[in-house]
């Protein structure tokens, strides 16, 4: 029971860091966070995903530039739904090899000492440390906990959002792409399942648009803003 609770909590923190920091904050500049909180989220993502901020941001920005067309790094209309759903992380990895694209679309992301000397060059060190910690906490069961953590973002974010979010669901408005809202209740994936809403207003950090839609990521943003830890810079 302890292992399950721990896994649910830590994977949820990771999802929150992805949606509010990487996506709404870094990629679309809809938010600015207090430096201490910002660095905590960078550290947490390094520890639990090994993702490099500049690469993730660049790939996502390019996706918005040419959504669902040839050149989109992860569109099911280009690669097929099953490839994006189950191999979304591999598509990200392939796209990250294009250093010219990363430098072009990744401007404005963190470029301090810790980024250049720890996070970017040693992106796998974090998940290695996490493996040791999980096994230290839970013994052999820690291996399963770690595997779930490693699969969480690749499946839910790279697979479900990028795949199903452009394949199946309802729409609140017409866009030039195939974006869909997978579910009106965005808890498990931090509100990112309101994907059509996002493509209607990419810079808006609030993803819900209708009364029955719930974006838990926005709830956290409101709490952080009230605590003086976040500032909203775009229309909401």
Secondary structure as GFF3:
##gff-version 3
##sequence-region A 1 236
A	DSSP	alpha_helix	2	16	.	.	.	ID=ss1
A	DSSP	pi_helix	17	27	.	.	.	ID=ss2
A	DSSP	beta_strand	31	33	.	.	.	ID=ss3
A	DSSP	alpha_helix	35	48	.	.	.	ID=ss4
A	DSSP	alpha_helix	53	65	.	.	.	ID=ss5
A	DSSP	alpha_helix	76	79	.	.	.	ID=ss6
A	DSSP	alpha_helix	81	96	.	.	.	ID=ss7
A	DSSP	alpha_helix	99	105	.	.	.	ID=ss8
A	DSSP	alpha_helix	113	114	.	.	.	ID=ss9
A	DSSP	pi_helix	115	119	.	.	.	ID=ss10
A	DSSP	alpha_helix	123	138	.	.	.	ID=ss11
A	DSSP	alpha_helix	141	153	.	.	.	ID=ss12
A	DSSP	pi_helix	154	161	.	.	.	ID=ss13
A	DSSP	alpha_helix	162	163	.	.	.	ID=ss14
A	DSSP	three_ten_helix	164	166	.	.	.	ID=ss15
A	DSSP	beta_strand	185	186	.	.	.	ID=ss16
A	DSSP	alpha_helix	195	200	.	.	.	ID=ss17
A	DSSP	beta_strand	214	215	.	.	.	ID=ss18
A	DSSP	alpha_helix	216	226	.	.	.	ID=ss19
A	DSSP	beta_strand	230	232	.	.	.	ID=ss20
###
